[in-house]
């Protein structure tokens, strides 16, 4: 049986590889004792501060993410990040990856 830690770590590795394919350099916060699982930066100046989540649900929308991960999103919103860094929550579902930017009043899906 696969542990929650291992499933979470595997999702973080997958997200890291997606970012690398998109041209980002990525640091993973091993052990997840910080709010950010991944910190990624691109040569064009973009900086992403990402928390990675998993869900078994097939339907993933901004509303379901806001409800299901409310506590995590509130913490991401309150936590100071890197100046210029964009806080995001990435969710892996049965239907693939969904990326959301954390905004002051909610979340917005990031087009890929």
Backbone as CSV, one residue per row, in Angstrom:
resi,resn,N_x,N_y,N_z,CA_x,CA_y,CA_z,C_x,C_y,C_z
1,UNK,0.849,-1.187,0.000,0.000,0.000,0.000,0.895,1.250,0.000
2,UNK,0.491,2.229,-0.759,1.248,3.457,-0.868,0.779,4.446,0.195
3,UNK,1.740,5.043,0.891,1.403,5.987,1.951,0.987,7.339,1.379
4,UNK,0.288,8.130,2.204,-0.083,9.487,1.797,1.159,10.307,1.480
5,UNK,2.212,10.135,2.302,3.454,10.868,2.066,3.992,10.548,0.671
6,UNK,4.022,9.267,0.333,4.575,8.854,-0.966,3.719,9.373,-2.121
7,UNK,2.402,9.303,-1.993,1.532,9.829,-3.051,1.733,11.339,-3.215
8,UNK,1.855,12.047,-2.094,2.103,13.488,-2.155,3.446,13.803,-2.775
9,UNK,4.466,13.057,-2.381,5.807,13.253,-2.940,5.806,12.985,-4.440
10,UNK,5.137,11.918,-4.852,5.067,11.593,-6.282,4.391,12.717,-7.065
11,UNK,3.334,13.303,-6.500,2.661,14.432,-7.165,3.608,15.630,-7.268
12,UNK,4.386,15.880,-6.221,5.357,16.977,-6.261,6.407,16.737,-7.331
13,UNK,6.889,15.509,-7.456,7.865,15.181,-8.500,7.267,15.399,-9.883
14,UNK,6.017,14.999,-10.068,5.360,15.192,-11.367,5.222,16.677,-11.693
15,UNK,4.801,17.465,-10.718,4.660,18.911,-10.924,6.020,19.533,-11.245
16,UNK,7.050,19.089,-10.546,8.405,19.591,-10.802,8.822,19.314,-12.247
17,UNK,8.525,18.122,-12.731,8.892,17.772,-14.108,8.108,18.597,-15.128
18,UNK,6.843,18.871,-14.850,6.049,19.741,-15.738,6.702,21.115,-15.825
19,UNK,7.063,21.659,-14.679,7.696,22.979,-14.643,9.021,22.971,-15.397
20,UNK,9.815,21.954,-15.220,11.097,21.871,-15.925,10.892,21.829,-17.437
21,UNK,9.890,21.077,-17.888,9.591,21.035,-19.327,9.156,22.399,-19.852
22,UNK,8.584,23.219,-18.984,8.149,24.565,-19.361,9.271,25.595,-19.221
23,UNK,10.474,25.143,-18.904,11.626,26.034,-18.842,11.939,26.633,-17.488
24,UNK,11.316,26.139,-16.432,11.567,26.646,-15.085,12.703,25.875,-14.415
25,UNK,13.401,26.557,-13.558,14.283,25.920,-12.577,13.411,25.713,-11.353
26,UNK,13.601,24.603,-10.636,12.679,24.267,-9.549,13.444,23.750,-8.338
27,UNK,13.012,24.204,-7.174,13.482,23.649,-5.903,12.276,23.035,-5.214
28,UNK,12.444,21.804,-4.757,11.394,21.123,-3.995,11.761,21.191,-2.519
29,UNK,10.786,21.540,-1.690,10.992,21.582,-0.247,10.732,20.181,0.304
30,UNK,11.768,19.382,0.388,11.637,17.989,0.838,11.078,17.936,2.253
31,UNK,10.170,17.005,2.461,9.580,16.836,3.781,8.342,17.688,3.996
32,UNK,8.143,18.690,3.151,6.951,19.559,3.208,6.691,20.128,4.592
33,UNK,7.740,20.595,5.243,7.555,21.269,6.527,7.437,22.778,6.328
34,UNK,7.342,23.182,5.072,7.123,24.585,4.753,5.804,24.699,3.998
35,UNK,5.318,25.914,3.839,4.056,26.120,3.132,4.207,25.864,1.646
36,UNK,5.374,26.111,1.088,5.598,25.953,-0.344,6.258,24.607,-0.608
37,UNK,5.635,23.791,-1.450,6.236,22.519,-1.844,7.285,22.724,-2.920
38,UNK,7.012,23.667,-3.827,7.921,23.950,-4.936,8.098,25.455,-5.085
39,UNK,9.320,25.861,-5.376,9.610,27.243,-5.764,10.237,27.143,-7.144
40,UNK,9.654,27.856,-8.099,10.112,27.764,-9.486,10.345,29.160,-10.047
41,UNK,11.385,29.296,-10.862,11.658,30.571,-11.507,12.049,30.324,-12.960
42,UNK,11.697,31.294,-13.772,11.905,31.204,-15.216,12.825,32.342,-15.633
43,UNK,13.527,32.146,-16.715,14.427,33.178,-17.233,13.721,34.468,-17.605
44,UNK,12.416,34.413,-17.840,11.664,35.623,-18.183,11.242,36.423,-16.953
45,UNK,11.661,35.959,-15.760,11.381,36.692,-14.525,10.235,36.156,-13.691
46,UNK,9.470,35.204,-14.209,8.366,34.643,-13.421,8.903,33.818,-12.256
47,UNK,8.249,33.981,-11.119,8.550,33.189,-9.925,7.232,32.612,-9.423
48,UNK,7.193,31.293,-9.230,5.986,30.635,-8.742,6.272,29.990,-7.394
49,UNK,5.348,30.159,-6.465,5.400,29.550,-5.138,4.215,28.595,-5.079
50,UNK,4.486,27.302,-5.069,3.442,26.317,-5.334,3.251,25.348,-4.180
51,UNK,2.002,25.139,-3.818,1.643,24.030,-2.946,0.932,23.003,-3.823
52,UNK,1.342,21.742,-3.705,0.802,20.662,-4.525,-0.185,19.850,-3.690
53,UNK,-1.341,19.579,-4.276,-2.377,18.779,-3.627,-2.843,17.683,-4.575
54,UNK,-3.487,16.690,-4.011,-4.097,15.617,-4.795,-5.563,15.522,-4.400
55,UNK,-6.371,15.049,-5.334,-7.767,14.762,-5.021,-8.205,13.574,-5.858
56,UNK,-9.053,12.763,-5.287,-9.592,11.608,-6.014,-10.802,12.011,-6.845
57,UNK,-11.322,13.201,-6.592,-12.496,13.650,-7.319,-12.200,13.912,-8.785
58,UNK,-13.190,13.697,-9.615,-13.034,13.928,-11.050,-13.319,15.383,-11.412
59,UNK,-14.177,16.049,-10.634,-14.549,17.426,-10.932,-13.676,18.366,-10.116
60,UNK,-12.923,19.174,-10.812,-12.045,20.141,-10.150,-12.335,21.507,-10.752
61,UNK,-12.899,22.377,-9.927,-13.202,23.746,-10.349,-12.661,24.693,-9.286
62,UNK,-12.659,25.971,-9.594,-12.218,26.956,-8.603,-13.064,26.855,-7.339
63,UNK,-14.353,26.622,-7.489,-15.245,26.525,-6.325,-14.926,25.298,-5.478
64,UNK,-14.708,24.146,-6.121,-14.405,22.943,-5.338,-13.045,23.057,-4.668
65,UNK,-12.087,23.655,-5.353,-10.750,23.842,-4.768,-10.838,24.796,-3.579
66,UNK,-11.566,25.893,-3.752,-11.715,26.878,-2.666,-12.338,26.258,-1.428
67,UNK,-13.266,25.348,-1.621,-13.934,24.692,-0.505,-13.074,23.578,0.091
68,UNK,-12.599,22.698,-0.745,-11.858,21.516,-0.277,-10.540,21.879,0.399
69,UNK,-9.845,22.880,-0.119,-8.524,23.246,0.398,-8.534,24.638,1.024
70,UNK,-9.674,25.014,1.624,-9.841,26.360,2.189,-8.735,26.726,3.171
71,UNK,-8.446,25.833,4.104,-7.432,26.134,5.123,-6.064,26.368,4.487
72,UNK,-5.680,25.523,3.545,-4.388,25.667,2.874,-4.334,26.963,2.075
73,UNK,-5.421,27.282,1.383,-5.466,28.505,0.578,-5.376,29.731,1.481
74,UNK,-6.087,29.726,2.602,-6.000,30.841,3.548,-4.579,31.008,4.061
75,UNK,-3.921,29.905,4.351,-2.531,29.973,4.830,-1.612,30.505,3.734
76,UNK,-1.802,30.060,2.501,-0.994,30.556,1.385,-1.189,32.060,1.218
77,UNK,-2.409,32.511,1.391,-2.732,33.928,1.237,-2.053,34.763,2.326
78,UNK,-1.952,34.224,3.525,-1.377,34.961,4.667,0.152,34.922,4.698
79,UNK,0.757,33.924,4.075,2.192,33.713,4.193,2.955,34.613,3.230
80,UNK,3.889,35.398,3.765,4.702,36.213,2.855,5.543,35.290,1.973
81,UNK,5.715,35.688,0.761,6.517,34.892,-0.158,7.724,35.674,-0.635
82,UNK,8.231,35.271,-1.741,9.340,35.959,-2.387,8.766,37.165,-3.125
83,UNK,9.384,38.340,-2.999,8.861,39.499,-3.745,8.727,39.153,-5.230
84,UNK,7.548,39.421,-5.771,7.284,39.119,-7.171,6.818,37.691,-7.408
85,UNK,6.858,36.862,-6.362,6.430,35.469,-6.497,4.917,35.350,-6.533
86,UNK,4.435,34.452,-7.363,3.000,34.243,-7.526,2.598,32.968,-6.783
87,UNK,1.780,33.087,-5.734,1.348,31.889,-5.019,0.324,31.102,-5.825
88,UNK,0.541,29.808,-5.908,-0.366,28.935,-6.650,-0.598,27.650,-5.877
89,UNK,-1.732,27.030,-6.159,-2.015,25.688,-5.676,-2.253,24.840,-6.918
90,UNK,-1.519,23.745,-7.022,-1.658,22.819,-8.134,-2.326,21.571,-7.596
91,UNK,-3.339,21.103,-8.299,-4.107,19.946,-7.843,-4.086,18.878,-8.925
92,UNK,-3.668,17.666,-8.528,-3.718,16.530,-9.449,-4.974,15.735,-9.159
93,UNK,-5.800,15.570,-10.192,-7.028,14.792,-10.059,-6.966,13.625,-11.030
94,UNK,-8.037,12.856,-11.061,-8.104,11.750,-12.027,-8.053,12.257,-13.461
95,UNK,-8.430,13.495,-13.663,-8.454,14.062,-15.016,-7.211,14.873,-15.340
96,UNK,-6.202,14.846,-14.499,-4.965,15.573,-14.789,-4.713,16.705,-13.813
97,UNK,-3.886,17.629,-14.251,-3.447,18.737,-13.410,-4.326,19.964,-13.603
98,UNK,-4.533,20.675,-12.482,-5.277,21.932,-12.476,-4.437,22.919,-11.668
99,UNK,-4.240,24.094,-12.226,-3.406,25.114,-11.581,-4.268,26.322,-11.236
100,UNK,-4.094,26.819,-10.010,-4.870,27.971,-9.555,-3.949,28.992,-8.906
101,UNK,-4.137,30.245,-9.272,-3.427,31.332,-8.625,-4.220,31.753,-7.400
102,UNK,-3.516,31.988,-6.313,-4.149,32.432,-5.071,-4.281,33.955,-5.128
103,UNK,-5.502,34.437,-5.098,-5.786,35.866,-5.161,-6.338,36.338,-3.812
104,UNK,-6.338,37.650,-3.557,-6.851,38.120,-2.277,-8.292,37.672,-1.980
105,UNK,-9.128,37.553,-3.002,-10.514,37.210,-2.761,-10.922,35.815,-3.218
106,UNK,-9.982,34.988,-3.590,-10.333,33.652,-4.057,-9.208,33.019,-4.850
107,UNK,-9.573,32.148,-5.770,-8.586,31.519,-6.643,-9.057,31.647,-8.090
108,UNK,-8.093,31.663,-9.004,-8.416,31.734,-10.431,-7.596,30.695,-11.159
109,UNK,-8.273,29.934,-12.023,-7.555,28.903,-12.771,-6.539,29.567,-13.702
110,UNK,-5.357,28.965,-13.734,-4.282,29.448,-14.585,-4.358,28.712,-15.913
111,UNK,-4.551,29.430,-17.015,-4.578,28.730,-18.301,-3.209,28.148,-18.622
112,UNK,-3.219,26.969,-19.183,-1.957,26.304,-19.513,-1.746,26.332,-21.005
